[in-house]
Amino acid sequence: MVDIEDRGLPTVFVSTVEFIDGADAQAEALGTTPTAVYVEHPIQDRTDDEMRVIADKAVDEIVARIVSS
């Protein structure tokens, strides 16, 4: 992500809330503050319809973070 942003392209990563601490630790280790959107956990065994609901809940925030970067 850092490389892409260094090229002038805004980025955002999407993860589940289970990985907030890990993402924060990785970002600190890399010396960056990435733009992130966290969704509910777990997603592994979700149906397509359940995944659509999760995506629908997150899409506005994802787009907003990309365009405000």
PDB file of N, H, CA, C and O in Angstrom:
ATOM      1  N   MET A   1       0.805  -1.185   0.000  1.00  0.00           N
ATOM      2  CA  MET A   1       0.000   0.000   0.000  1.00  0.00           C
ATOM      3  C   MET A   1       0.856   1.259   0.000  1.00  0.00           C
ATOM      4  O   MET A   1       0.543   2.233  -0.684  1.00  0.00           O
ATOM      5  N   VAL A   2       1.912   1.231   0.755  1.00  0.00           N
ATOM      6  H   VAL A   2       2.165   0.439   1.311  1.00  0.00           H
ATOM      7  CA  VAL A   2       2.777   2.412   0.847  1.00  0.00           C
ATOM      8  C   VAL A   2       3.325   2.757  -0.535  1.00  0.00           C
ATOM      9  O   VAL A   2       3.333   3.923  -0.929  1.00  0.00           O
ATOM     10  N   ASP A   3       3.777   1.754  -1.263  1.00  0.00           N
ATOM     11  H   ASP A   3       3.771   0.806  -0.943  1.00  0.00           H
ATOM     12  CA  ASP A   3       4.321   1.975  -2.603  1.00  0.00           C
ATOM     13  C   ASP A   3       3.268   2.570  -3.528  1.00  0.00           C
ATOM     14  O   ASP A   3       3.559   3.489  -4.293  1.00  0.00           O
ATOM     15  N   ILE A   4       2.068   2.058  -3.462  1.00  0.00           N
ATOM     16  H   ILE A   4       1.832   1.312  -2.840  1.00  0.00           H
ATOM     17  CA  ILE A   4       0.992   2.563  -4.321  1.00  0.00           C
ATOM     18  C   ILE A   4       0.673   4.013  -3.963  1.00  0.00           C
ATOM     19  O   ILE A   4       0.511   4.852  -4.848  1.00  0.00           O
ATOM     20  N   GLU A   5       0.584   4.302  -2.674  1.00  0.00           N
ATOM     21  H   GLU A   5       0.715   3.620  -1.955  1.00  0.00           H
ATOM     22  CA  GLU A   5       0.311   5.677  -2.263  1.00  0.00           C
ATOM     23  C   GLU A   5       1.454   6.614  -2.619  1.00  0.00           C
ATOM     24  O   GLU A   5       1.224   7.779  -2.941  1.00  0.00           O
ATOM     25  N   ASP A   6       2.691   6.112  -2.564  1.00  0.00           N
ATOM     26  H   ASP A   6       2.878   5.165  -2.302  1.00  0.00           H
ATOM     27  CA  ASP A   6       3.840   6.922  -2.977  1.00  0.00           C
ATOM     28  C   ASP A   6       3.749   7.296  -4.455  1.00  0.00           C
ATOM     29  O   ASP A   6       4.342   8.283  -4.889  1.00  0.00           O
ATOM     30  N   ARG A   7       3.010   6.509  -5.219  1.00  0.00           N
ATOM     31  H   ARG A   7       2.527   5.707  -4.866  1.00  0.00           H
ATOM     32  CA  ARG A   7       2.816   6.790  -6.644  1.00  0.00           C
ATOM     33  C   ARG A   7       1.631   7.722  -6.895  1.00  0.00           C
ATOM     34  O   ARG A   7       1.293   8.017  -8.041  1.00  0.00           O
ATOM     35  N   GLY A   8       1.001   8.182  -5.802  1.00  0.00           N
ATOM     36  H   GLY A   8       1.276   7.942  -4.870  1.00  0.00           H
ATOM     37  CA  GLY A   8      -0.083   9.145  -5.931  1.00  0.00           C
ATOM     38  C   GLY A   8      -1.474   8.544  -6.003  1.00  0.00           C
ATOM     39  O   GLY A   8      -2.438   9.252  -6.293  1.00  0.00           O
ATOM     40  N   LEU A   9      -1.594   7.248  -5.744  1.00  0.00           N
ATOM     41  H   LEU A   9      -0.811   6.673  -5.509  1.00  0.00           H
ATOM     42  CA  LEU A   9      -2.903   6.608  -5.798  1.00  0.00           C
ATOM     43  C   LEU A   9      -3.386   6.312  -4.383  1.00  0.00           C
ATOM     44  O   LEU A   9      -2.681   5.657  -3.614  1.00  0.00           O
ATOM     45  N   PRO A  10      -4.573   6.783  -4.031  1.00  0.00           N
ATOM     46  CA  PRO A  10      -5.072   6.508  -2.687  1.00  0.00           C
ATOM     47  C   PRO A  10      -5.419   5.031  -2.518  1.00  0.00           C
ATOM     48  O   PRO A  10      -5.853   4.367  -3.459  1.00  0.00           O
ATOM     49  N   THR A  11      -5.222   4.540  -1.316  1.00  0.00           N
ATOM     50  H   THR A  11      -4.870   5.079  -0.552  1.00  0.00           H
ATOM     51  CA  THR A  11      -5.528   3.141  -1.045  1.00  0.00           C
ATOM     52  C   THR A  11      -6.326   3.029   0.250  1.00  0.00           C
ATOM     53  O   THR A  11      -6.318   3.927   1.091  1.00  0.00           O
ATOM     54  N   VAL A  12      -7.003   1.914   0.380  1.00  0.00           N
ATOM     55  H   VAL A  12      -7.009   1.184  -0.303  1.00  0.00           H
ATOM     56  CA  VAL A  12      -7.698   1.561   1.605  1.00  0.00           C
ATOM     57  C   VAL A  12      -7.715   0.043   1.669  1.00  0.00           C
ATOM     58  O   VAL A  12      -7.939  -0.625   0.660  1.00  0.00           O
ATOM     59  N   PHE A  13      -7.479  -0.495   2.847  1.00  0.00           N
ATOM     60  H   PHE A  13      -7.297   0.047   3.667  1.00  0.00           H
ATOM     61  CA  PHE A  13      -7.590  -1.942   2.945  1.00  0.00           C
ATOM     62  C   PHE A  13      -8.797  -2.295   3.794  1.00  0.00           C
ATOM     63  O   PHE A  13      -9.205  -1.548   4.684  1.00  0.00           O
ATOM     64  N   VAL A  14      -9.352  -3.458   3.490  1.00  0.00           N
ATOM     65  H   VAL A  14      -9.021  -4.065   2.767  1.00  0.00           H
ATOM     66  CA  VAL A  14     -10.537  -3.941   4.184  1.00  0.00           C
ATOM     67  C   VAL A  14     -10.162  -5.227   4.901  1.00  0.00           C
ATOM     68  O   VAL A  14      -9.561  -6.132   4.321  1.00  0.00           O
ATOM     69  N   SER A  15     -10.527  -5.285   6.166  1.00  0.00           N
ATOM     70  H   SER A  15     -11.014  -4.549   6.636  1.00  0.00           H
ATOM     71  CA  SER A  15     -10.244  -6.451   6.982  1.00  0.00           C
ATOM     72  C   SER A  15     -11.380  -6.608   7.980  1.00  0.00           C
ATOM     73  O   SER A  15     -12.227  -5.727   8.121  1.00  0.00           O
ATOM     74  N   THR A  16     -11.386  -7.734   8.664  1.00  0.00           N
ATOM     75  H   THR A  16     -10.698  -8.450   8.550  1.00  0.00           H
ATOM     76  CA  THR A  16     -12.388  -7.892   9.709  1.00  0.00           C
ATOM     77  C   THR A  16     -11.863  -7.314  11.017  1.00  0.00           C
ATOM     78  O   THR A  16     -10.660  -7.126  11.193  1.00  0.00           O
ATOM     79  N   VAL A  17     -12.780  -7.041  11.916  1.00  0.00           N
ATOM     80  H   VAL A  17     -13.758  -7.194  11.772  1.00  0.00           H
ATOM     81  CA  VAL A  17     -12.417  -6.441  13.197  1.00  0.00           C
ATOM     82  C   VAL A  17     -11.476  -7.322  14.006  1.00  0.00           C
ATOM     83  O   VAL A  17     -10.789  -6.836  14.905  1.00  0.00           O
ATOM     84  N   GLU A  18     -11.439  -8.586  13.701  1.00  0.00           N
ATOM     85  H   GLU A  18     -11.997  -8.981  12.971  1.00  0.00           H
ATOM     86  CA  GLU A  18     -10.553  -9.519  14.402  1.00  0.00           C
ATOM     87  C   GLU A  18      -9.082  -9.135  14.231  1.00  0.00           C
ATOM     88  O   GLU A  18      -8.250  -9.488  15.067  1.00  0.00           O
ATOM     89  N   PHE A  19      -8.761  -8.422  13.167  1.00  0.00           N
ATOM     90  H   PHE A  19      -9.437  -8.136  12.489  1.00  0.00           H
ATOM     91  CA  PHE A  19      -7.373  -8.153  12.827  1.00  0.00           C
ATOM     92  C   PHE A  19      -6.940  -6.706  13.064  1.00  0.00           C
ATOM     93  O   PHE A  19      -5.899  -6.281  12.563  1.00  0.00           O
ATOM     94  N   ILE A  20      -7.724  -5.953  13.818  1.00  0.00           N
ATOM     95  H   ILE A  20      -8.570  -6.298  14.226  1.00  0.00           H
ATOM     96  CA  ILE A  20      -7.372  -4.554  14.090  1.00  0.00           C
ATOM     97  C   ILE A  20      -6.020  -4.455  14.797  1.00  0.00           C
ATOM     98  O   ILE A  20      -5.158  -3.685  14.372  1.00  0.00           O
ATOM     99  N   ASP A  21      -5.826  -5.215  15.856  1.00  0.00           N
ATOM    100  H   ASP A  21      -6.526  -5.841  16.201  1.00  0.00           H
ATOM    101  CA  ASP A  21      -4.561  -5.139  16.601  1.00  0.00           C
ATOM    102  C   ASP A  21      -3.371  -5.524  15.721  1.00  0.00           C
ATOM    103  O   ASP A  21      -2.327  -4.874  15.764  1.00  0.00           O
ATOM    104  N   GLY A  22      -3.531  -6.571  14.933  1.00  0.00           N
ATOM    105  H   GLY A  22      -4.379  -7.099  14.898  1.00  0.00           H
ATOM    106  CA  GLY A  22      -2.457  -7.004  14.039  1.00  0.00           C
ATOM    107  C   GLY A  22      -2.145  -5.958  12.983  1.00  0.00           C
ATOM    108  O   GLY A  22      -0.980  -5.719  12.665  1.00  0.00           O
ATOM    109  N   ALA A  23      -3.176  -5.338  12.441  1.00  0.00           N
ATOM    110  H   ALA A  23      -4.122  -5.532  12.699  1.00  0.00           H
ATOM    111  CA  ALA A  23      -2.967  -4.301  11.427  1.00  0.00           C
ATOM    112  C   ALA A  23      -2.273  -3.089  12.039  1.00  0.00           C
ATOM    113  O   ALA A  23      -1.385  -2.496  11.425  1.00  0.00           O
ATOM    114  N   ASP A  24      -2.682  -2.727  13.248  1.00  0.00           N
ATOM    115  H   ASP A  24      -3.403  -3.208  13.747  1.00  0.00           H
ATOM    116  CA  ASP A  24      -2.020  -1.595  13.925  1.00  0.00           C
ATOM    117  C   ASP A  24      -0.547  -1.892  14.184  1.00  0.00           C
ATOM    118  O   ASP A  24       0.309  -1.033  13.970  1.00  0.00           O
ATOM    119  N   ALA A  25      -0.249  -3.101  14.643  1.00  0.00           N
ATOM    120  H   ALA A  25      -0.944  -3.799  14.817  1.00  0.00           H
ATOM    121  CA  ALA A  25       1.142  -3.470  14.919  1.00  0.00           C
ATOM    122  C   ALA A  25       1.975  -3.467  13.647  1.00  0.00           C
ATOM    123  O   ALA A  25       3.110  -2.992  13.644  1.00  0.00           O
ATOM    124  N   GLN A  26       1.412  -3.998  12.564  1.00  0.00           N
ATOM    125  H   GLN A  26       0.490  -4.384  12.566  1.00  0.00           H
ATOM    126  CA  GLN A  26       2.134  -4.031  11.287  1.00  0.00           C
ATOM    127  C   GLN A  26       2.374  -2.614  10.770  1.00  0.00           C
ATOM    128  O   GLN A  26       3.462  -2.299  10.288  1.00  0.00           O
ATOM    129  N   ALA A  27       1.367  -1.774  10.869  1.00  0.00           N
ATOM    130  H   ALA A  27       0.483  -2.029  11.260  1.00  0.00           H
ATOM    131  CA  ALA A  27       1.509  -0.391  10.412  1.00  0.00           C
ATOM    132  C   ALA A  27       2.598   0.328  11.197  1.00  0.00           C
ATOM    133  O   ALA A  27       3.418   1.046  10.624  1.00  0.00           O
ATOM    134  N   GLU A  28       2.600   0.132  12.508  1.00  0.00           N
ATOM    135  H   GLU A  28       1.934  -0.451  12.973  1.00  0.00           H
ATOM    136  CA  GLU A  28       3.631   0.769  13.338  1.00  0.00           C
ATOM    137  C   GLU A  28       5.021   0.276  12.952  1.00  0.00           C
ATOM    138  O   GLU A  28       5.968   1.057  12.872  1.00  0.00           O
ATOM    139  N   ALA A  29       5.132  -1.034  12.713  1.00  0.00           N
ATOM    140  H   ALA A  29       4.362  -1.669  12.778  1.00  0.00           H
ATOM    141  CA  ALA A  29       6.429  -1.604  12.318  1.00  0.00           C
ATOM    142  C   ALA A  29       6.910  -1.034  10.987  1.00  0.00           C
ATOM    143  O   ALA A  29       8.111  -0.883  10.765  1.00  0.00           O
ATOM    144  N   LEU A  30       5.968  -0.722  10.112  1.00  0.00           N
ATOM    145  H   LEU A  30       4.992  -0.845  10.293  1.00  0.00           H
ATOM    146  CA  LEU A  30       6.323  -0.177   8.798  1.00  0.00           C
ATOM    147  C   LEU A  30       6.414   1.344   8.806  1.00  0.00           C
ATOM    148  O   LEU A  30       6.820   1.951   7.814  1.00  0.00           O
ATOM    149  N   GLY A  31       6.039   1.957   9.923  1.00  0.00           N
ATOM    150  H   GLY A  31       5.709   1.464  10.728  1.00  0.00           H
ATOM    151  CA  GLY A  31       6.102   3.412  10.013  1.00  0.00           C
ATOM    152  C   GLY A  31       5.070   4.108   9.161  1.00  0.00           C
ATOM    153  O   GLY A  31       5.349   5.154   8.574  1.00  0.00           O
ATOM    154  N   THR A  32       3.884   3.543   9.086  1.00  0.00           N
ATOM    155  H   THR A  32       3.657   2.694   9.563  1.00  0.00           H
ATOM    156  CA  THR A  32       2.839   4.123   8.259  1.00  0.00           C
ATOM    157  C   THR A  32       1.514   4.109   9.002  1.00  0.00           C
ATOM    158  O   THR A  32       1.365   3.437  10.023  1.00  0.00           O
ATOM    159  N   THR A  33       0.573   4.844   8.486  1.00  0.00           N
ATOM    160  H   THR A  33       0.694   5.389   7.656  1.00  0.00           H
ATOM    161  CA  THR A  33      -0.778   4.846   9.023  1.00  0.00           C
ATOM    162  C   THR A  33      -1.741   4.605   7.867  1.00  0.00           C
ATOM    163  O   THR A  33      -2.213   5.557   7.245  1.00  0.00           O
ATOM    164  N   PRO A  34      -2.031   3.353   7.579  1.00  0.00           N
ATOM    165  CA  PRO A  34      -2.873   3.056   6.424  1.00  0.00           C
ATOM    166  C   PRO A  34      -4.338   3.408   6.677  1.00  0.00           C
ATOM    167  O   PRO A  34      -4.805   3.455   7.815  1.00  0.00           O
ATOM    168  N   THR A  35      -5.020   3.646   5.605  1.00  0.00           N
ATOM    169  H   THR A  35      -4.641   3.608   4.681  1.00  0.00           H
ATOM    170  CA  THR A  35      -6.457   3.864   5.681  1.00  0.00           C
ATOM    171  C   THR A  35      -7.125   2.497   5.662  1.00  0.00           C
ATOM    172  O   THR A  35      -6.894   1.692   4.759  1.00  0.00           O
ATOM    173  N   ALA A  36      -7.955   2.245   6.667  1.00  0.00           N
ATOM    174  H   ALA A  36      -8.143   2.899   7.400  1.00  0.00           H
ATOM    175  CA  ALA A  36      -8.562   0.927   6.797  1.00  0.00           C
ATOM    176  C   ALA A  36     -10.060   1.024   7.049  1.00  0.00           C
ATOM    177  O   ALA A  36     -10.555   1.978   7.649  1.00  0.00           O
ATOM    178  N   VAL A  37     -10.752   0.021   6.576  1.00  0.00           N
ATOM    179  H   VAL A  37     -10.350  -0.754   6.088  1.00  0.00           H
ATOM    180  CA  VAL A  37     -12.165  -0.167   6.890  1.00  0.00           C
ATOM    181  C   VAL A  37     -12.290  -1.582   7.429  1.00  0.00           C
ATOM    182  O   VAL A  37     -11.847  -2.545   6.803  1.00  0.00           O
ATOM    183  N   TYR A  38     -12.898  -1.688   8.590  1.00  0.00           N
ATOM    184  H   TYR A  38     -13.258  -0.906   9.098  1.00  0.00           H
ATOM    185  CA  TYR A  38     -13.048  -2.999   9.221  1.00  0.00           C
ATOM    186  C   TYR A  38     -14.511  -3.435   9.176  1.00  0.00           C
ATOM    187  O   TYR A  38     -15.423  -2.656   9.456  1.00  0.00           O
ATOM    188  N   VAL A  39     -14.703  -4.684   8.822  1.00  0.00           N
ATOM    189  H   VAL A  39     -13.962  -5.316   8.596  1.00  0.00           H
ATOM    190  CA  VAL A  39     -16.042  -5.263   8.749  1.00  0.00           C
ATOM    191  C   VAL A  39     -16.185  -6.345   9.806  1.00  0.00           C
ATOM    192  O   VAL A  39     -15.211  -6.744  10.444  1.00  0.00           O
ATOM    193  N   GLU A  40     -17.409  -6.809   9.980  1.00  0.00           N
ATOM    194  H   GLU A  40     -18.201  -6.485   9.462  1.00  0.00           H
ATOM    195  CA  GLU A  40     -17.662  -7.814  11.011  1.00  0.00           C
ATOM    196  C   GLU A  40     -16.932  -9.122  10.725  1.00  0.00           C
ATOM    197  O   GLU A  40     -16.611  -9.451   9.583  1.00  0.00           O
ATOM    198  N   HIS A  41     -16.691  -9.836  11.781  1.00  0.00           N
ATOM    199  H   HIS A  41     -16.952  -9.569  12.709  1.00  0.00           H
ATOM    200  CA  HIS A  41     -15.955 -11.099  11.729  1.00  0.00           C
ATOM    201  C   HIS A  41     -16.869 -12.190  12.265  1.00  0.00           C
ATOM    202  O   HIS A  41     -17.668 -11.916  13.161  1.00  0.00           O
ATOM    203  N   PRO A  42     -16.789 -13.383  11.769  1.00  0.00           N
ATOM    204  CA  PRO A  42     -15.943 -13.892  10.687  1.00  0.00           C
ATOM    205  C   PRO A  42     -16.636 -13.746   9.333  1.00  0.00           C
ATOM    206  O   PRO A  42     -17.838 -13.492   9.256  1.00  0.00           O
ATOM    207  N   ILE A  43     -15.861 -13.908   8.284  1.00  0.00           N
ATOM    208  H   ILE A  43     -14.885 -14.114   8.347  1.00  0.00           H
ATOM    209  CA  ILE A  43     -16.441 -13.917   6.941  1.00  0.00           C
ATOM    210  C   ILE A  43     -16.214 -15.251   6.233  1.00  0.00           C
ATOM    211  O   ILE A  43     -16.794 -15.509   5.178  1.00  0.00           O
ATOM    212  N   GLN A  44     -15.390 -16.071   6.804  1.00  0.00           N
ATOM    213  H   GLN A  44     -14.918 -15.862   7.661  1.00  0.00           H
ATOM    214  CA  GLN A  44     -14.958 -17.316   6.163  1.00  0.00           C
ATOM    215  C   GLN A  44     -16.107 -18.188   5.660  1.00  0.00           C
ATOM    216  O   GLN A  44     -16.078 -18.633   4.513  1.00  0.00           O
ATOM    217  N   ASP A  45     -17.096 -18.435   6.478  1.00  0.00           N
ATOM    218  H   ASP A  45     -17.119 -18.073   7.410  1.00  0.00           H
ATOM    219  CA  ASP A  45     -18.158 -19.357   6.092  1.00  0.00           C
ATOM    220  C   ASP A  45     -19.460 -18.651   5.732  1.00  0.00           C
ATOM    221  O   ASP A  45     -20.529 -19.258   5.798  1.00  0.00           O
ATOM    222  N   ARG A  46     -19.386 -17.410   5.361  1.00  0.00           N
ATOM    223  H   ARG A  46     -18.517 -16.917   5.307  1.00  0.00           H
ATOM    224  CA  ARG A  46     -20.588 -16.652   4.995  1.00  0.00           C
ATOM    225  C   ARG A  46     -21.098 -17.066   3.630  1.00  0.00           C
ATOM    226  O   ARG A  46     -20.331 -17.452   2.747  1.00  0.00           O
ATOM    227  N   THR A  47     -22.400 -16.978   3.479  1.00  0.00           N
ATOM    228  H   THR A  47     -23.023 -16.665   4.196  1.00  0.00           H
ATOM    229  CA  THR A  47     -23.005 -17.227   2.170  1.00  0.00           C
ATOM    230  C   THR A  47     -22.774 -16.005   1.285  1.00  0.00           C
ATOM    231  O   THR A  47     -22.379 -14.945   1.770  1.00  0.00           O
ATOM    232  N   ASP A  48     -23.017 -16.156   0.013  1.00  0.00           N
ATOM    233  H   ASP A  48     -23.338 -17.017  -0.381  1.00  0.00           H
ATOM    234  CA  ASP A  48     -22.890 -15.021  -0.900  1.00  0.00           C
ATOM    235  C   ASP A  48     -23.816 -13.883  -0.474  1.00  0.00           C
ATOM    236  O   ASP A  48     -23.422 -12.718  -0.505  1.00  0.00           O
ATOM    237  N   ASP A  49     -25.030 -14.214  -0.081  1.00  0.00           N
ATOM    238  H   ASP A  49     -25.350 -15.161  -0.056  1.00  0.00           H
ATOM    239  CA  ASP A  49     -25.968 -13.172   0.345  1.00  0.00           C
ATOM    240  C   ASP A  49     -25.477 -12.457   1.600  1.00  0.00           C
ATOM    241  O   ASP A  49     -25.607 -11.238   1.705  1.00  0.00           O
ATOM    242  N   GLU A  50     -24.919 -13.194   2.542  1.00  0.00           N
ATOM    243  H   GLU A  50     -24.813 -14.184   2.457  1.00  0.00           H
ATOM    244  CA  GLU A  50     -24.373 -12.572   3.754  1.00  0.00           C
ATOM    245  C   GLU A  50     -23.192 -11.669   3.417  1.00  0.00           C
ATOM    246  O   GLU A  50     -23.045 -10.596   4.002  1.00  0.00           O
ATOM    247  N   MET A  51     -22.360 -12.094   2.487  1.00  0.00           N
ATOM    248  H   MET A  51     -22.480 -12.966   2.012  1.00  0.00           H
ATOM    249  CA  MET A  51     -21.215 -11.271   2.080  1.00  0.00           C
ATOM    250  C   MET A  51     -21.679  -9.996   1.379  1.00  0.00           C
ATOM    251  O   MET A  51     -21.061  -8.943   1.532  1.00  0.00           O
ATOM    252  N   ARG A  52     -22.757 -10.088   0.617  1.00  0.00           N
ATOM    253  H   ARG A  52     -23.259 -10.944   0.493  1.00  0.00           H
ATOM    254  CA  ARG A  52     -23.293  -8.888  -0.029  1.00  0.00           C
ATOM    255  C   ARG A  52     -23.759  -7.874   1.018  1.00  0.00           C
ATOM    256  O   ARG A  52     -23.542  -6.673   0.860  1.00  0.00           O
ATOM    257  N   VAL A  53     -24.391  -8.352   2.074  1.00  0.00           N
ATOM    258  H   VAL A  53     -24.568  -9.328   2.202  1.00  0.00           H
ATOM    259  CA  VAL A  53     -24.844  -7.461   3.143  1.00  0.00           C
ATOM    260  C   VAL A  53     -23.646  -6.777   3.792  1.00  0.00           C
ATOM    261  O   VAL A  53     -23.674  -5.568   4.025  1.00  0.00           O
ATOM    262  N   ILE A  54     -22.604  -7.532   4.083  1.00  0.00           N
ATOM    263  H   ILE A  54     -22.581  -8.514   3.895  1.00  0.00           H
ATOM    264  CA  ILE A  54     -21.392  -6.966   4.687  1.00  0.00           C
ATOM    265  C   ILE A  54     -20.771  -5.934   3.746  1.00  0.00           C
ATOM    266  O   ILE A  54     -20.377  -4.850   4.177  1.00  0.00           O
ATOM    267  N   ALA A  55     -20.686  -6.275   2.467  1.00  0.00           N
ATOM    268  H   ALA A  55     -21.006  -7.155   2.116  1.00  0.00           H
ATOM    269  CA  ALA A  55     -20.114  -5.347   1.482  1.00  0.00           C
ATOM    270  C   ALA A  55     -20.964  -4.092   1.347  1.00  0.00           C
ATOM    271  O   ALA A  55     -20.433  -2.983   1.284  1.00  0.00           O
ATOM    272  N   ASP A  56     -22.279  -4.262   1.304  1.00  0.00           N
ATOM    273  H   ASP A  56     -22.711  -5.163   1.356  1.00  0.00           H
ATOM    274  CA  ASP A  56     -23.170  -3.107   1.196  1.00  0.00           C
ATOM    275  C   ASP A  56     -23.005  -2.159   2.376  1.00  0.00           C
ATOM    276  O   ASP A  56     -23.082  -0.942   2.208  1.00  0.00           O
ATOM    277  N   LYS A  57     -22.781  -2.703   3.564  1.00  0.00           N
ATOM    278  H   LYS A  57     -22.718  -3.692   3.701  1.00  0.00           H
ATOM    279  CA  LYS A  57     -22.581  -1.872   4.751  1.00  0.00           C
ATOM    280  C   LYS A  57     -21.264  -1.099   4.683  1.00  0.00           C
ATOM    281  O   LYS A  57     -21.163  -0.006   5.240  1.00  0.00           O
ATOM    282  N   ALA A  58     -20.264  -1.647   4.014  1.00  0.00           N
ATOM    283  H   ALA A  58     -20.346  -2.535   3.561  1.00  0.00           H
ATOM    284  CA  ALA A  58     -18.920  -1.058   4.012  1.00  0.00           C
ATOM    285  C   ALA A  58     -18.612  -0.184   2.811  1.00  0.00           C
ATOM    286  O   ALA A  58     -17.710   0.651   2.887  1.00  0.00           O
ATOM    287  N   VAL A  59     -19.318  -0.341   1.717  1.00  0.00           N
ATOM    288  H   VAL A  59     -20.051  -1.019   1.655  1.00  0.00           H
ATOM    289  CA  VAL A  59     -18.911   0.293   0.458  1.00  0.00           C
ATOM    290  C   VAL A  59     -18.877   1.815   0.544  1.00  0.00           C
ATOM    291  O   VAL A  59     -17.951   2.427   0.012  1.00  0.00           O
ATOM    292  N   ASP A  60     -19.842   2.439   1.188  1.00  0.00           N
ATOM    293  H   ASP A  60     -20.595   1.941   1.620  1.00  0.00           H
ATOM    294  CA  ASP A  60     -19.834   3.905   1.268  1.00  0.00           C
ATOM    295  C   ASP A  60     -18.610   4.410   2.032  1.00  0.00           C
ATOM    296  O   ASP A  60     -17.995   5.401   1.639  1.00  0.00           O
ATOM    297  N   GLU A  61     -18.263   3.735   3.108  1.00  0.00           N
ATOM    298  H   GLU A  61     -18.763   2.930   3.427  1.00  0.00           H
ATOM    299  CA  GLU A  61     -17.079   4.138   3.882  1.00  0.00           C
ATOM    300  C   GLU A  61     -15.799   3.941   3.075  1.00  0.00           C
ATOM    301  O   GLU A  61     -14.895   4.775   3.115  1.00  0.00           O
ATOM    302  N   ILE A  62     -15.733   2.836   2.349  1.00  0.00           N
ATOM    303  H   ILE A  62     -16.468   2.159   2.317  1.00  0.00           H
ATOM    304  CA  ILE A  62     -14.550   2.573   1.512  1.00  0.00           C
ATOM    305  C   ILE A  62     -14.371   3.664   0.481  1.00  0.00           C
ATOM    306  O   ILE A  62     -13.283   4.220   0.331  1.00  0.00           O
ATOM    307  N   VAL A  63     -15.441   3.970  -0.229  1.00  0.00           N
ATOM    308  H   VAL A  63     -16.326   3.519  -0.108  1.00  0.00           H
ATOM    309  CA  VAL A  63     -15.370   5.013  -1.276  1.00  0.00           C
ATOM    310  C   VAL A  63     -15.026   6.358  -0.659  1.00  0.00           C
ATOM    311  O   VAL A  63     -14.192   7.089  -1.193  1.00  0.00           O
ATOM    312  N   ALA A  64     -15.655   6.691   0.453  1.00  0.00           N
ATOM    313  H   ALA A  64     -16.333   6.098   0.887  1.00  0.00           H
ATOM    314  CA  ALA A  64     -15.375   7.977   1.102  1.00  0.00           C
ATOM    315  C   ALA A  64     -13.923   8.106   1.489  1.00  0.00           C
ATOM    316  O   ALA A  64     -13.331   9.174   1.334  1.00  0.00           O
ATOM    317  N   ARG A  65     -13.342   7.036   1.988  1.00  0.00           N
ATOM    318  H   ARG A  65     -13.823   6.169   2.113  1.00  0.00           H
ATOM    319  CA  ARG A  65     -11.927   7.091   2.400  1.00  0.00           C
ATOM    320  C   ARG A  65     -10.998   7.189   1.198  1.00  0.00           C
ATOM    321  O   ARG A  65      -9.942   7.817   1.277  1.00  0.00           O
ATOM    322  N   ILE A  66     -11.380   6.583   0.105  1.00  0.00           N
ATOM    323  H   ILE A  66     -12.238   6.073   0.041  1.00  0.00           H
ATOM    324  CA  ILE A  66     -10.542   6.681  -1.106  1.00  0.00           C
ATOM    325  C   ILE A  66     -10.575   8.085  -1.670  1.00  0.00           C
ATOM    326  O   ILE A  66      -9.530   8.638  -2.012  1.00  0.00           O
ATOM    327  N   VAL A  67     -11.750   8.667  -1.771  1.00  0.00           N
ATOM    328  H   VAL A  67     -12.599   8.218  -1.492  1.00  0.00           H
ATOM    329  CA  VAL A  67     -11.843   9.987  -2.401  1.00  0.00           C
ATOM    330  C   VAL A  67     -11.377  11.110  -1.488  1.00  0.00           C
ATOM    331  O   VAL A  67     -11.072  12.200  -1.972  1.00  0.00           O
ATOM    332  N   SER A  68     -11.314  10.876  -0.177  1.00  0.00           N
ATOM    333  H   SER A  68     -11.562   9.990   0.216  1.00  0.00           H
ATOM    334  CA  SER A  68     -10.853  11.934   0.722  1.00  0.00           C
ATOM    335  C   SER A  68      -9.352  11.890   0.955  1.00  0.00           C
ATOM    336  O   SER A  68      -8.797  12.754   1.633  1.00  0.00           O
ATOM    337  N   SER A  69      -8.694  10.878   0.390  1.00  0.00           N
ATOM    338  H   SER A  69      -9.145  10.176  -0.161  1.00  0.00           H
ATOM    339  CA  SER A  69      -7.235  10.747   0.584  1.00  0.00           C
ATOM    340  C   SER A  69      -6.479  11.753  -0.234  1.00  0.00           C
ATOM    341  O   SER A  69      -5.249  11.784  -0.192  1.00  0.00           O
TER     342      SER A  69
END
